[in-house]
């Protein structure tokens, strides 16, 4: 895969959208299991952050496998 700007921006957008979707689903599941808004927000934020870090790391590995 090339490392041009368009490809990198596209991969970043995909990572953010996937992390957002994961965070929202986690928040919904947490909120439906236990109706406490603070825990739902914390769980969604943790899921968003973890997913985003994982996807960006994976995309960096794919874009620069020699590193």
C-alpha positions in Angstrom: 0.0 0.0 0.0 1.3 3.4 -0.8 1.8 6.1 1.9 0.2 9.0 0.0 -1.9 11.5 1.9 -5.2 10.4 0.4 -4.8 6.8 1.5 -3.7 7.8 5.0 -6.7 10.2 5.4 -9.1 7.5 4.2 -7.6 5.0 6.6 -7.9 7.5 9.5 -11.5 8.2 8.6 -12.3 4.5 8.5 -10.6 4.0 11.9 -12.5 6.9 13.5 -15.9 5.7 12.1 -15.3 2.1 13.2 -14.2 3.3 16.7 -17.3 5.5 16.9 -19.6 2.7 16.0 -17.9 0.4 18.6 -18.2 3.1 21.3 -21.9 3.8 20.6 -22.8 0.1 20.6 -20.9 -0.4 23.8 -22.7 2.5 25.4 -26.1 1.2 24.3 -25.4 -2.3 25.7 -24.0 -0.9 29.0 -27.0 1.5 29.3 -29.6 -1.3 28.6 -27.9 -3.6 31.1 -27.7 -1.1 33.9 -29.4 2.3 33.5 -26.5 4.5 34.8 -25.5 7.2 32.3 -22.0 7.6 33.8 -21.0 4.0 33.3 -22.4 3.9 29.8 -20.4 7.0 28.8 -17.2 5.7 30.4 -17.6 2.3 28.7 -18.3 3.9 25.4 -15.3 6.2 25.7 -13.0 3.3 26.7 -14.2 1.2 23.8 -13.8 4.2 21.4 -10.2 4.9 22.6 -9.2 1.2 22.6 -10.6 0.5 19.2 -9.1 3.7 17.7 -5.6 2.9 19.1 -5.8 -0.7 17.8 -6.9 0.3 14.3 -4.3 3.0 13.9 -1.6 0.6 15.1 -2.8 -2.0 12.6 -3.0 0.5 9.8 0.5 1.8 10.6 1.7 -1.8 10.5 0.1 -2.4 7.1 1.4 0.9 5.7 4.9 0.4 7.0 5.6 -3.3 7.4 9.4 -2.8 7.5 9.2 -0.7 10.7 
